[in-house]
Amino acid sequence: MENQMLFHITAQHDHTTCPRVLQGSEGLRPGTAWVEGSDTAKVIGAWGYPVSHRSFAVVEADTFEDVAALFENHLSMGPVEVLPVHDNVQRRKDMGLWGKS
């Protein structure tokens, strides 16, 4: 990955499409396989809010398409929002402002 970008992802499903509800605790494994990332999209962190069947993640990839491909299987379960973001901490460091008031 050369021109890595950060993406914030919100993925949601409901009780009718929840892999864990549909297949018991074993269903959780295929439903969350995306947390392992792919060859083109690295998952920096992933968090879940099970009460609302919602997952959040920060993913690093070269392109939006790489991230979209990672979540393609989730689209049949519910909406996925992919937002490009930048690292404010790293940006401040790159600008030479880190540690300065």
Sine and cosine of phi, psi and omega as CSV:
sin_phi,cos_phi,sin_psi,cos_psi,sin_omega,cos_omega
0.00,0.00,0.89,-0.46,-0.06,-1.00
-0.99,-0.12,-0.82,0.58,-0.04,-1.00
-0.98,-0.22,0.89,0.45,-0.12,-0.99
-0.91,0.42,0.69,-0.73,0.07,-1.00
-0.85,-0.53,0.42,-0.91,0.07,-1.00
-0.98,-0.19,0.61,-0.80,0.03,-1.00
-0.75,-0.66,0.66,-0.75,0.12,-0.99
-0.97,-0.23,0.80,-0.60,-0.07,-1.00
-0.90,-0.45,0.69,-0.72,0.20,-0.98
-0.85,-0.53,0.85,-0.52,0.00,-1.00
-0.83,-0.55,0.74,-0.67,-0.05,-1.00
-0.71,-0.70,0.54,-0.84,0.15,-0.99
-0.68,-0.73,-0.14,-0.99,0.07,-1.00
-0.71,-0.70,-0.09,-1.00,-0.08,-1.00
-0.89,0.45,-0.39,0.92,-0.02,-1.00
-0.99,0.15,-0.32,0.95,0.00,-1.00
-0.88,-0.48,0.06,1.00,-0.05,-1.00
-0.93,0.37,0.86,-0.51,0.01,-1.00
-0.86,0.52,-0.60,0.80,-0.02,-1.00
-0.94,0.35,-0.64,0.77,0.03,-1.00
-0.93,0.37,-0.70,0.72,-0.06,-1.00
-0.94,0.35,-0.58,0.82,-0.11,-0.99
-0.85,-0.52,0.20,0.98,-0.05,-1.00
0.96,0.27,-0.20,-0.98,-0.07,-1.00
-0.88,0.47,-0.44,0.90,0.04,-1.00
-0.92,0.39,-0.44,0.90,0.00,-1.00
-0.93,0.37,-0.31,0.95,-0.03,-1.00
-0.90,0.43,-0.56,0.83,-0.07,-1.00
-0.89,0.46,-0.83,0.56,0.00,-1.00
-0.93,0.37,-0.50,0.87,-0.02,-1.00
-0.94,0.35,-0.37,0.93,-0.01,-1.00
-0.88,-0.47,0.30,0.95,-0.03,-1.00
-0.86,0.50,-0.42,0.91,-0.01,-1.00
-0.87,0.49,-0.41,0.91,-0.04,-1.00
-0.89,0.45,-0.30,0.95,0.04,-1.00
-0.99,0.15,-0.15,0.99,-0.01,-1.00
0.96,0.26,-0.29,-0.96,0.00,-1.00
-0.54,-0.84,-0.07,-1.00,0.04,-1.00
-0.90,0.43,-0.41,0.91,-0.08,-1.00
-0.91,-0.41,-0.09,1.00,-0.01,-1.00
-0.67,-0.74,0.88,-0.48,-0.03,-1.00
-0.98,-0.19,0.83,-0.56,0.04,-1.00
-0.99,0.12,0.91,-0.42,0.00,-1.00
-0.98,0.20,-0.63,0.77,0.02,-1.00
-0.31,-0.95,0.49,-0.87,0.01,-1.00
-0.59,-0.81,0.72,-0.69,-0.05,-1.00
-0.71,-0.70,0.50,-0.86,0.00,-1.00
-0.81,-0.58,0.49,-0.87,0.14,-0.99
-0.82,-0.57,1.00,0.08,-0.15,-0.99
-0.86,0.51,-0.50,0.87,-0.04,-1.00
-0.85,0.52,-0.59,0.81,0.01,-1.00
-0.96,-0.28,0.19,0.98,0.00,-1.00
0.81,0.58,0.73,0.69,-0.07,-1.00
-0.82,-0.57,0.64,-0.76,0.07,-1.00
-0.84,-0.54,0.53,-0.85,0.04,-1.00
-0.79,-0.61,0.56,-0.83,0.01,-1.00
-0.46,-0.89,0.40,-0.92,0.20,-0.98
-0.88,-0.47,0.81,-0.58,-0.10,-1.00
-0.81,-0.58,0.64,-0.77,0.05,-1.00
-0.94,-0.34,0.78,-0.63,-0.01,-1.00
-0.38,-0.92,0.23,-0.97,0.04,-1.00
-0.98,0.21,-0.56,0.83,-0.10,-1.00
-0.64,-0.77,0.36,-0.93,0.12,-0.99
-0.86,0.51,-0.64,0.77,-0.03,-1.00
-0.86,0.51,-0.59,0.81,0.04,-1.00
-0.89,0.45,-0.64,0.76,0.01,-1.00
-0.95,0.32,-0.69,0.72,0.02,-1.00
-0.85,0.53,-0.65,0.76,0.01,-1.00
-0.90,0.44,-0.60,0.80,0.00,-1.00
-0.89,0.46,-0.56,0.83,-0.06,-1.00
-0.98,-0.21,0.15,0.99,-0.04,-1.00
-0.84,0.55,-0.65,0.76,-0.01,-1.00
-0.93,0.38,-0.39,0.92,-0.02,-1.00
-0.97,0.23,-0.38,0.93,-0.10,-1.00
-0.85,0.53,-0.49,0.87,0.03,-1.00
-0.97,0.24,-0.22,0.98,0.00,-1.00
-1.00,-0.09,-0.45,0.89,-0.04,-1.00
0.23,-0.97,-0.03,-1.00,-0.08,-1.00
-0.94,0.35,0.52,-0.86,0.08,-1.00
-0.77,-0.64,0.81,-0.59,0.06,-1.00
-0.94,-0.34,0.79,-0.61,0.00,-1.00
-0.87,-0.50,0.90,-0.43,-0.03,-1.00
-0.88,-0.48,0.83,-0.56,0.10,-0.99
-0.94,0.33,0.69,-0.72,-0.01,-1.00
-0.70,-0.72,0.20,-0.98,0.12,-0.99
-0.81,-0.58,0.37,-0.93,-0.05,-1.00
-1.00,0.09,0.97,-0.24,-0.03,-1.00
-0.90,0.43,-0.56,0.83,0.02,-1.00
-0.91,0.42,-0.77,0.63,0.00,-1.00
-0.90,0.44,-0.61,0.79,0.01,-1.00
-0.88,0.47,-0.68,0.73,0.02,-1.00
-0.90,0.43,-0.64,0.77,0.05,-1.00
-0.90,0.45,-0.71,0.71,-0.01,-1.00
-0.88,0.48,-0.51,0.86,0.00,-1.00
-0.99,0.13,-0.05,1.00,0.00,-1.00
0.97,0.24,0.32,0.95,-0.04,-1.00
-0.99,-0.17,-0.13,0.99,-0.07,-1.00
-0.89,0.46,0.76,-0.65,0.02,-1.00
0.99,0.10,0.03,1.00,0.02,-1.00
-0.95,-0.32,0.65,-0.76,-0.01,-1.00
-0.95,0.31,0.00,0.00,0.00,0.00
